[in-house]
Amino acid sequence: MMGFSHAATGALAGVAVAAPLTAATGVPPTPVSLLAWAALGAGAALVPDLDHPSSTVTRSQGPVTDLLSRGVRALSLAVYRRTRTPADNSGGEHRHLVHTPAFAIAVGAAAALACHLSWWASAVTVWFLSFLALRALVRRMTWGWVRTTLGSWAGAAVAAFGATALFLTVWGDGSPGWGIGLLVASGMVVHSLGDALTSSGVPLAWPVKINGRRWAMLGAPRWMRFRTGTWPEWVVQAGSLVGTVALGYVLIT
């Protein structure tokens, strides 16, 4: 799916995990705090596309995310070559390692540990995810001044600083590490599930072999799949955004 679609589904995932996160802090959710969690979920849902050289996330911060993308693609290809079977014959980069639930859980655990040990790691992670979310979501806004302001690098960076301060303030003196890790893993898994609805599928079962293939491209039943950019994807976008607002309303009422 496209970047905006992944961000929309990730926003829904972010609000969905807000209930256990706010329960852990003892602070009831507010519309503003839910916006922060939705932003983090949206940003996390864009991360797997670092394995594509021209994706929204790869182009978001110029040479920084471009270099990160190169590293992710090299890692994906290396793991593919080490773990493939004779029946596997795909490329090994896009929609491979970074699109697996196993990798999402590993990244989420690593983020949780890093953020638990370091407040600065929490701040950097939250800022980065918020920045990605803003860059992806505002492109579809009809208000030109909003799109121009937040769609720019500087505007998104400043707004992401605000989201970071809000998120860390809500957590107070408690460690947000496990919460950030949960958001990262959830967003990345939602991304993979979204791509599983498209024609190509993703290696959801890796590293388990399916019919002799460790990198078998799996997904929804064929009749449910669609091509990227077609009308079913617009339905997914709209449903995710409506679901985000509806679930947020339920949590604060």
Long-range contacts (C-beta under 8 A, 24 or more apart in sequence): 1-194, 1-195, 1-197, 1-198, 1-228, 1-233, 1-236, 2-56, 2-228, 2-229, 2-233, 3-46, 3-49, 3-55, 3-56, 3-57, 3-136, 4-56, 4-136, 4-137, 4-139, 4-140, 4-237, 5-194, 5-233, 5-236, 5-237, 5-240, 6-42, 6-45, 6-46, 6-49, 6-136, 6-190, 6-191, 6-194, 7-42, 7-43, 7-45, 7-46, 7-132, 7-133, 7-136, 7-137, 8-42, 8-137, 8-236, 8-237, 8-240, 8-241, 8-244, 9-45, 9-190, 9-191, 9-193, 9-194, 9-236, 9-240, 10-41, 10-42, 10-43, 10-44, 10-45, 10-46, 10-133, 10-187, 10-190, 10-191, 11-38, 11-39, 11-41, 11-42, 11-45, 11-133, 11-137, 11-240, 11-241, 11-244, 12-38, 12-41, 12-190, 12-240, 12-241, 12-243, 12-244, 12-247, 13-41, 13-44, 13-45, 13-183, 13-186, 13-187, 13-189, 13-190, 14-38, 14-39, 14-40, 14-41, 14-42, 14-44, 14-183, 14-186, 14-187, 15-41, 15-244, 15-247, 15-248, 15-251, 16-41, 16-186, 16-247, 17-41, 17-179, 17-182, 17-183, 17-186, 18-248, 18-251, 19-251, 20-182, 21-179, 21-182, 21-183, 22-251, 24-174, 24-178, 24-179, 25-170, 25-171, 25-172, 25-174, 27-170, 27-172, 28-252, 29-248, 29-251, 29-252, 30-252, 31-248, 31-252, 32-166, 33-166, 33-167, 33-170, 34-248, 34-251, 34-252, 35-163, 36-130, 36-163, 36-166, 36-167, 36-170, 37-167, 37-183, 38-133, 38-244, 38-248, 39-129, 39-130, 39-133, 39-134, 39-163, 40-126, 40-129, 40-130, 40-133, 40-163, 40-167, 40-180, 40-183, 40-187, 41-133, 41-183, 41-186, 41-187, 41-190, 42-129, 42-132, 42-133, 42-136, 42-137, 42-187, 43-128, 43-129, 43-130, 43-131, 43-132, 43-133, 43-187, 44-129, 44-183, 44-184, 44-185, 44-186, 44-187, 44-188, 44-191, 45-187, 45-188, 45-190, 45-191, 45-194, 46-132, 46-133, 46-136, 46-187, 46-191, 47-98, 47-107, 47-129, 47-132, 47-184, 47-187, 47-188, 47-191, 48-98, 48-99, 48-104, 48-188, 48-191, 48-192, 48-195, 49-98, 49-191, 50-98, 51-76, 51-93, 51-94, 51-95, 51-96, 51-97, 51-98, 51-99, 52-94, 56-132, 56-135, 56-136, 57-132, 57-136, 60-131, 60-132, 60-135, 61-131, 61-153, 62-153, 72-98, 80-215, 83-206, 83-207, 83-214, 83-215, 84-214, 84-215, 85-209, 85-212, 85-213, 85-214, 86-212, 87-211, 87-212, 87-213, 88-213, 88-214, 88-215, 90-215, 90-217, 92-215, 95-195, 95-200, 95-202, 95-203, 95-217, 96-203, 96-215, 97-206, 98-188, 99-191, 99-192, 99-195, 99-202, 99-203, 100-192, 100-202, 100-203, 100-204, 100-206, 101-189, 101-192, 101-204, 102-206, 102-207, 103-188, 104-184, 104-185, 104-188, 104-189, 104-191, 104-192, 105-185, 105-189, 107-184, 107-185, 107-188, 108-181, 108-182, 108-183, 108-184, 108-185, 108-186, 108-188, 109-181, 109-185, 110-181, 111-177, 111-180, 111-181, 111-184, 111-185, 112-177, 112-178, 112-180, 112-181, 112-182, 112-184, 113-177, 113-181, 114-177, 115-175, 115-176, 115-177, 115-180, 115-181, 116-175, 116-177, 116-178, 117-177, 119-168, 122-168, 122-176, 122-177, 122-180, 123-164, 123-168, 125-180, 125-184, 126-163, 126-164, 126-167, 126-168, 126-176, 126-180, 127-160, 127-161, 127-163, 127-164, 128-160, 129-183, 129-184, 129-187, 130-159, 130-160, 130-163, 130-164, 130-167, 131-156, 131-157, 131-160, 134-159, 134-160, 194-236, 195-219, 196-220, 197-224, 197-225, 197-226, 197-232, 197-236, 198-225, 198-226, 198-227, 198-228, 199-225, 199-226, 199-227, 199-228, 201-225
